[in-house]
Amino acid sequence: MSSLTPIEKAALGSLFDMSSGYVLDFSDATIETFFGELDIEIHSDKYQSKGSSKAKKLREFWRLESDEVVGSSVLGMINTRW
């Protein structure tokens, strides 16, 4: 379980344009590829307990995974964005 605070999650949600259920400009295929490079199956049932949008899966990922794994993915997403 990551130690992201609600404020940090909100800031990341804003940074990654997650308000509408999307994450950055990832499609289902490109987000699967991105997380696949980290050996994570983002579309697995594990991350869909709150819903199946990319943003809901990412929020569940943040809740379930370790700080190390979440940090690596966040850094990768930031590097993808900029």
C-alpha positions in Angstrom: 0.0 0.0 0.0 1.5 3.3 -1.0 1.6 6.2 1.5 0.3 8.8 -1.0 -1.8 11.3 0.9 -5.2 12.4 -0.4 -3.7 15.8 -1.2 -0.9 14.1 -3.2 -3.4 11.9 -5.0 -5.5 15.0 -5.9 -2.4 16.8 -7.2 -1.4 13.8 -9.3 -5.0 13.5 -10.6 -4.9 17.1 -11.7 -1.4 16.7 -13.2 -2.5 13.6 -15.2 -5.8 15.1 -16.3 -7.9 12.4 -14.6 -11.1 14.3 -13.8 -13.0 12.7 -16.7 -11.9 9.1 -16.2 -9.0 9.4 -18.7 -5.3 9.5 -17.8 -3.2 11.9 -19.9 -3.7 10.9 -23.5 -3.3 7.2 -22.9 -5.6 4.8 -24.8 -6.4 1.4 -23.3 -3.6 -0.1 -25.4 -1.0 2.5 -24.6 -1.6 2.5 -20.9 -1.4 -1.3 -21.0 2.0 -1.0 -22.8 3.3 1.6 -20.4 2.4 -0.5 -17.3 3.5 -3.7 -19.1 7.0 -2.3 -19.2 6.8 -2.2 -15.4 5.5 -5.8 -15.3 2.0 -4.6 -14.2 -1.2 -5.7 -15.7 -3.2 -2.5 -15.2 -6.3 -3.9 -16.8 -6.4 -6.9 -14.4 -9.4 -7.4 -12.0 -7.1 -6.4 -9.2 -7.3 -2.7 -10.1 -11.0 -2.7 -11.2 -12.8 -2.9 -7.8 -13.9 0.8 -8.1 -14.6 0.7 -11.9 -13.0 0.2 -15.2 -12.0 3.7 -16.3 -8.2 4.3 -16.6 -8.4 6.9 -13.9 -10.2 4.5 -11.5 -7.7 1.7 -12.2 -4.8 4.1 -11.6 -6.3 5.3 -8.3 -6.7 1.7 -7.2 -3.2 0.9 -8.3 -2.0 3.8 -6.1 -3.9 2.4 -3.2 -2.7 -1.2 -3.5 0.9 -1.0 -4.6 4.1 -0.1 -2.7 5.7 3.3 -2.6 8.5 2.0 -4.8 6.2 0.7 -7.5 3.9 3.7 -7.4 6.9 6.1 -7.5 8.4 4.4 -10.5 5.1 4.6 -12.4 4.5 8.2 -11.4 8.0 9.2 -12.5 7.5 7.4 -15.8 4.2 9.1 -16.4 5.7 12.5 -15.7 8.5 11.7 -18.2 5.9 10.6 -20.7 3.9 13.9 -20.3 6.9 16.2 -20.5 
